[in-house]
Amino acid sequence: MSLKLFNTMTRQKEEFQPRESGKVAMYVCGPTTYNYFHAGNGRMFVVFDMIRRYFMYKGYDVRYIQNFTDVDDKIIQRGKVEEMDPLALGQKYIEEYFKDAKELNLLPATIHPKATEHIPEMIEIIQELVSNGLAYETDGDVYFAVDHFPNYGKLSGRTLEDMKAGARVEVDERKHHPMDFALWKKAKPEEPFWESPWGNGRPGWHIECTAMSLKYLGSGFDVHGGGEDLVFPHHENEIAQTEGYLKGQTFAHYWMHNAFLTINQEKMSKSLGNFFTIRELLAKFSGEVIRFYLLGTHYRSPLDFNDQNLVMAQKGLERLHTSIRLAQEALDREGSSSNEQIEAELFKAAKEAREAFEKAMDDDFNSALAYAALFELAKTMNGCVQENPAPSEALATAQKTLLELGGVLGIDLLHSVLVPAANDETLKQVMEVVLQIRSRSRQKKDWEMADFIRDALKDKGIVIEDTPQGARWQIRGN
């Protein structure tokens, strides 16, 4: 089956045909670095990381670009709150991004370009747009003239007439049309600025992605991705300014967007008080569990986020980890399997799991159905190990298949990281029970058991200290 993906531009699934055989060029909008990235951003990053990994699994050489917006109104405002230089603040949250990205097992982009490092390229594009009549300068600001671009609205399906009638923008008499958008903004007092033909200022939001995607991927690249909230106005404006600059050449061939994240059935919003960051989630759940949950629903379907659903995701992930562990215990035993029926069943299950997985992923990256293939293989492995717990080539093949397919989704099933953080309430409760068992062993003068518990935990990085007030514990290094 050929790989098909849903193209927002055509509103239908299309067979993927790369610009260059064997290669995929992808641009995915990155974060605005004024805070830790939120759960909605997290879904987008995980989704496109999964898509990238599957392209790699299919044998493509993937060039993946994800930018950082490190100069913006939000960054300037946040800098005032934190009493930091805006550019220093942007760098701070770029560094924090990589910490959270590592926890979610996001592959680093081929290049992570920063907006502030590409100002000359943006100025060059804006100059060209002004010279060919698609943009105009007014009092140090430069705007794109939307009504001079005939296909404006082709991505979102909106018309200028409808947008003008329903426009919820402040009236700005300097604009030729209410929907004209800023390419360059005149510098205000105490804001970062760069020199330009129109005076000191800084770029608008949309122009940076045009400059960076063209620099690193060229025109007509394969996939441009982001959350569905970026369809309009961000991606619509990107298309207008880029194809205007390219004089009609195609900007990107496939536009992909993941659906919104909701919180307890409501759209995530600061005004509703249900806005939270991935960093906050990582205090309660491992990055592996969060990633597993984010991919449990097809990327174009809305996903409701709550702790109960995350707990369920953790249990499902634990079942897969358990299957790998039970298989490994069987493979580590001496002897060999002689049950031909079980051998045949395992080989068949591994083959069918791969086929089902690829069928699901080839159909617009349906990770939810791909999960079903993983669980079905794990179920067969568990049954076979229970019936005949002996090492075999077929069991090794099944385990390898499960590990590989999980890896395609960015899930490491071999090395479990499901252990909660040191401040997690579950760990505290478990340690209370462990210390009670050890205390009873000491009361019974069972020193061997008491010492065994202490030494075994020490090997795992948990140190027990006996004090006059009773035993206490801590993670080594804390």
Solvent accessible surface area in square Angstrom, and as a share of the most:
residue,aa,sasa,rsa
1,M,136,0.61
2,S,48,0.31
3,L,11,0.05
4,K,78,0.33
5,L,0,0.00
6,F,46,0.19
7,N,4,0.02
8,T,22,0.13
9,M,43,0.19
10,T,62,0.36
11,R,122,0.44
12,Q,100,0.44
13,K,90,0.38
14,E,41,0.18
15,E,81,0.36
16,F,11,0.05
17,Q,112,0.50
18,P,33,0.21
19,R,107,0.39
20,E,90,0.40
21,S,106,0.68
22,G,37,0.35
23,K,94,0.40
24,V,2,0.01
25,A,6,0.05
26,M,0,0.00
27,Y,0,0.00
28,V,0,0.00
29,C,6,0.04
30,G,14,0.14
31,P,10,0.06
32,T,36,0.21
33,T,2,0.01
34,Y,37,0.14
35,N,30,0.16
36,Y,69,0.26
37,F,9,0.04
38,H,44,0.19
39,A,0,0.00
40,G,17,0.17
41,N,35,0.18
42,G,0,0.00
43,R,1,0.00
44,M,10,0.04
45,F,2,0.01
46,V,0,0.00
47,V,1,0.01
48,F,0,0.00
49,D,5,0.02
50,M,0,0.00
51,I,0,0.00
52,R,22,0.08
53,R,34,0.12
54,Y,0,0.00
55,F,0,0.00
56,M,91,0.41
57,Y,56,0.21
58,K,75,0.32
59,G,63,0.60
60,Y,50,0.19
61,D,90,0.47
62,V,19,0.11
63,R,96,0.35
64,Y,8,0.03
65,I,0,0.00
66,Q,5,0.02
67,N,2,0.01
68,F,2,0.01
69,T,2,0.01
70,D,9,0.05
71,V,8,0.05
72,D,26,0.13
73,D,56,0.29
74,K,106,0.45
75,I,0,0.00
76,I,9,0.04
77,Q,111,0.50
78,R,73,0.27
79,G,2,0.02
80,K,145,0.61
81,V,118,0.68
82,E,48,0.21
83,E,159,0.71
84,M,64,0.28
85,D,85,0.44
86,P,20,0.13
87,L,67,0.33
88,A,48,0.37
89,L,0,0.00
90,G,0,0.00
91,Q,67,0.30
92,K,67,0.29
93,Y,8,0.03
94,I,4,0.02
95,E,94,0.42
96,E,24,0.11
97,Y,13,0.05
98,F,80,0.33
99,K,115,0.49
100,D,2,0.01
101,A,7,0.05
102,K,164,0.70
103,E,94,0.42
104,L,0,0.00
105,N,62,0.32
106,L,19,0.09
107,L,57,0.28
108,P,92,0.58
109,A,12,0.10
110,T,65,0.38
111,I,50,0.25
112,H,39,0.17
113,P,4,0.02
114,K,46,0.20
115,A,0,0.00
116,T,29,0.17
117,E,109,0.49
118,H,6,0.03
119,I,5,0.02
120,P,96,0.61
121,E,45,0.20
122,M,0,0.00
123,I,23,0.12
124,E,103,0.46
125,I,8,0.04
126,I,0,0.00
127,Q,83,0.37
128,E,57,0.26
129,L,0,0.00
130,V,48,0.28
131,S,89,0.57
132,N,58,0.30
133,G,37,0.36
134,L,21,0.10
135,A,6,0.05
136,Y,27,0.10
137,E,80,0.36
138,T,28,0.17
139,D,92,0.48
140,G,8,0.08
141,D,15,0.08
142,V,0,0.00
143,Y,13,0.05
144,F,0,0.00
145,A,1,0.01
146,V,0,0.00
147,D,74,0.38
148,H,105,0.47
149,F,19,0.08
150,P,129,0.81
151,N,84,0.43
152,Y,15,0.06
153,G,3,0.03
154,K,69,0.29
155,L,1,0.01
156,S,30,0.19
157,G,53,0.51
158,R,113,0.41
159,T,62,0.36
160,L,33,0.17
161,E,129,0.58
162,D,96,0.50
163,M,11,0.05
164,K,114,0.48
165,A,94,0.73
166,G,53,0.51
167,A,34,0.26
168,R,236,0.86
169,V,69,0.40
170,E,160,0.72
171,V,144,0.83
172,D,41,0.21
173,E,166,0.75
174,R,94,0.34
175,K,48,0.20
176,H,124,0.56
177,H,18,0.08
178,P,47,0.30
179,M,29,0.13
180,D,2,0.01
181,F,16,0.07
182,A,22,0.17
183,L,0,0.00
184,W,0,0.00
185,K,60,0.26
186,K,99,0.42
187,A,26,0.20
188,K,132,0.56
189,P,125,0.79
190,E,172,0.77
191,E,27,0.12
192,P,21,0.14
193,F,108,0.45
194,W,57,0.20
195,E,142,0.64
196,S,21,0.14
197,P,80,0.50
198,W,38,0.13
199,G,35,0.34
200,N,69,0.35
201,G,0,0.00
202,R,10,0.04
203,P,7,0.05
204,G,3,0.03
205,W,92,0.32
206,H,18,0.08
207,I,0,0.00
208,E,3,0.01
209,C,1,0.00
210,T,0,0.00
211,A,2,0.02
212,M,0,0.00
213,S,0,0.00
214,L,28,0.14
215,K,108,0.46
216,Y,44,0.17
217,L,13,0.06
218,G,26,0.25
219,S,39,0.25
220,G,9,0.09
221,F,0,0.00
222,D,2,0.01
223,V,0,0.00
224,H,0,0.00
225,G,0,0.00
226,G,0,0.00
227,G,5,0.05
228,E,65,0.29
229,D,83,0.43
230,L,23,0.12
231,V,22,0.13
232,F,33,0.14
233,P,56,0.35
234,H,1,0.01
235,H,0,0.00
236,E,1,0.01
237,N,3,0.02
238,E,0,0.00
239,I,1,0.01
240,A,1,0.00
241,Q,0,0.00
242,T,0,0.00
243,E,15,0.07
244,G,7,0.07
245,Y,52,0.20
246,L,25,0.13
247,K,145,0.62
248,G,62,0.59
249,Q,100,0.44
250,T,60,0.35
251,F,1,0.00
252,A,6,0.04
253,H,86,0.39
254,Y,15,0.06
255,W,2,0.01
256,M,1,0.00
257,H,13,0.06
258,N,7,0.03
259,A,5,0.04
260,F,72,0.30
261,L,8,0.04
262,T,27,0.15
263,I,11,0.06
264,N,95,0.49
265,Q,146,0.65
266,E,92,0.41
267,K,116,0.49
268,M,25,0.11
269,S,31,0.20
270,K,121,0.51
271,S,106,0.68
272,L,100,0.50
273,G,69,0.66
274,N,22,0.11
275,F,57,0.24
276,F,42,0.17
277,T,10,0.06
278,I,0,0.00
279,R,71,0.26
280,E,98,0.44
281,L,6,0.03
282,L,30,0.15
283,A,56,0.44
284,K,106,0.45
285,F,24,0.10
286,S,27,0.17
287,G,2,0.02
288,E,14,0.06
289,V,0,0.00
290,I,0,0.00
291,R,1,0.00
292,F,10,0.04
293,Y,25,0.09
294,L,1,0.01
295,L,1,0.01
296,G,32,0.31
297,T,38,0.22
298,H,29,0.13
299,Y,2,0.01
300,R,86,0.31
301,S,43,0.28
302,P,93,0.59
303,L,7,0.03
304,D,24,0.13
305,F,2,0.01
306,N,38,0.19
307,D,66,0.34
308,Q,132,0.59
309,N,40,0.20
310,L,0,0.00
311,V,66,0.38
312,M,120,0.53
313,A,12,0.10
314,Q,51,0.23
315,K,121,0.51
316,G,8,0.07
317,L,0,0.00
318,E,65,0.29
319,R,138,0.50
320,L,1,0.00
321,H,16,0.07
322,T,46,0.27
323,S,1,0.01
324,I,5,0.03
325,R,125,0.46
326,L,54,0.27
327,A,1,0.00
328,Q,66,0.29
329,E,72,0.32
330,A,0,0.00
331,L,41,0.20
332,D,102,0.53
333,R,111,0.41
334,E,172,0.77
335,G,62,0.60
336,S,91,0.59
337,S,24,0.15
338,S,107,0.69
339,N,50,0.26
340,E,146,0.65
341,Q,143,0.63
342,I,8,0.04
343,E,36,0.16
344,A,61,0.47
345,E,81,0.36
346,L,4,0.02
347,F,84,0.35
348,K,123,0.52
349,A,14,0.11
350,A,5,0.04
351,K,128,0.54
352,E,84,0.38
353,A,7,0.05
354,R,71,0.26
355,E,90,0.40
356,A,47,0.36
357,F,0,0.00
358,E,54,0.24
359,K,137,0.58
360,A,6,0.05
361,M,0,0.00
362,D,5,0.03
363,D,45,0.23
364,D,0,0.00
365,F,0,0.00
366,N,26,0.13
367,S,1,0.00
368,A,36,0.28
369,L,104,0.52
370,A,0,0.00
371,Y,18,0.07
372,A,57,0.44
373,A,7,0.05
374,L,2,0.01
375,F,48,0.20
376,E,107,0.48
377,L,1,0.01
378,A,5,0.04
379,K,142,0.60
380,T,26,0.15
381,M,1,0.00
382,N,52,0.27
383,G,37,0.36
384,C,6,0.03
385,V,13,0.07
386,Q,156,0.69
387,E,128,0.57
388,N,36,0.19
389,P,64,0.40
390,A,21,0.17
391,P,17,0.11
392,S,19,0.12
393,E,129,0.58
394,A,0,0.00
395,L,4,0.02
396,A,41,0.32
397,T,48,0.28
398,A,0,0.00
399,Q,14,0.06
400,K,141,0.60
401,T,6,0.04
402,L,0,0.00
403,L,42,0.21
404,E,70,0.31
405,L,0,0.00
406,G,0,0.00
407,G,31,0.30
408,V,12,0.07
409,L,0,0.00
410,G,3,0.03
411,I,4,0.02
412,D,65,0.34
413,L,3,0.01
414,L,90,0.45
415,H,118,0.52
416,S,61,0.39
417,V,84,0.48
418,L,25,0.12
419,V,115,0.66
420,P,49,0.31
421,A,52,0.40
422,A,39,0.31
423,N,102,0.52
424,D,22,0.11
425,E,103,0.46
426,T,79,0.46
427,L,20,0.10
428,K,81,0.35
429,Q,101,0.45
430,V,78,0.45
431,M,4,0.02
432,E,101,0.45
433,V,82,0.47
434,V,34,0.19
435,L,28,0.14
436,Q,104,0.46
437,I,91,0.46
438,R,4,0.01
439,S,47,0.31
440,R,158,0.58
441,S,11,0.07
442,R,90,0.33
443,Q,139,0.62
444,K,158,0.67
445,K,145,0.62
446,D,62,0.32
447,W,128,0.45
448,E,144,0.65
449,M,85,0.38
450,A,0,0.00
451,D,52,0.27
452,F,132,0.55
453,I,21,0.11
454,R,88,0.32
455,D,64,0.33
456,A,37,0.29
457,L,29,0.14
458,K,105,0.45
459,D,118,0.61
460,K,165,0.70
461,G,15,0.14
462,I,20,0.10
463,V,46,0.26
464,I,14,0.07
465,E,78,0.35
466,D,69,0.36
467,T,35,0.20
468,P,134,0.84
469,Q,163,0.73
470,G,35,0.34
471,A,43,0.33
472,R,145,0.53
473,W,57,0.20
474,Q,90,0.40
475,I,48,0.24
476,R,133,0.49
477,G,81,0.78
478,N,118,0.60
